[in-house]
Amino acid sequence: MHALDVLGDPVRRRILELLAEGELSAGGVGSVVQSEFGISQPAVSQHLRVLREQGFATVRPEGTRRLYAVDPSGPRQASEWLSPFERFFAPKLDALGTELARGKRQRRIAAEEAAAPPMPPTPPTPPTTETTLPKEY
């Protein structure tokens, strides 16, 4: 099975999203996926098996539980396959990142200005009647 075939299934993508946050038990994965997709625990187990067999997840026993985590080799395979196509979208994503940062900066500045207490006006300095001559005189 190709790496992108593994990622083509929304249930497997969701499981990987959950595992990307940290190690989870099969039951923990199952409870989330069952509630979101309405599938049975055996179906969740089948998806976990596919992820494990295709190099996207690892499993380790801990007592009676089986803990799953992301195996970086699967996502790396998908990334390597996609890398020749990055020239089509990477510059646009970079530009989007720049625009998002610019907007975030503008919102932060506007929020700081709105939160700052208004400065009282500075009274003008009255003119002095004395004139000072340079020390040479």
Disulfide bonds with the S-S distance in Angstrom:
none
